[in-house]
Amino acid sequence: MLIWGKTEGLSLQTPWEKTRVDAHVVALALRTSRAGILKSASWGVTFALCLQIQTRIANEKYLRTHKEVELLISGFFREMFLERPDDVREFASDYFTDPRLPNKIHLQLIKEKKAA
């Protein structure tokens, strides 16, 4: 189990606080494991947890800085629920290969910036 809190000058916070968990966390887990606090089986679980947390945080940061991803996904779902296609794969293929899609997303981004 990874210990959350302040340890050896390294401030670790819970993952839902959207902080960076990187090599320092892995190093802390390794030091904890070497100190005998964690058993060897727990080290693997702790390392996997560190990677999962780091990946989720990186994904969250990416999505927050790339608003177009949200617009693509929400637009796709909106259209899918309006049309309710029988073949969702075919619909998705048509939606995401529509040559007008980049312009639609660009116009939505401009509209949102003006509204902000």
Beta strands, then each sheet from edge to edge (+ up, - down):
strand 1: 5-7
strand 2: 10-12
sheet 1: 1+ 2-
end
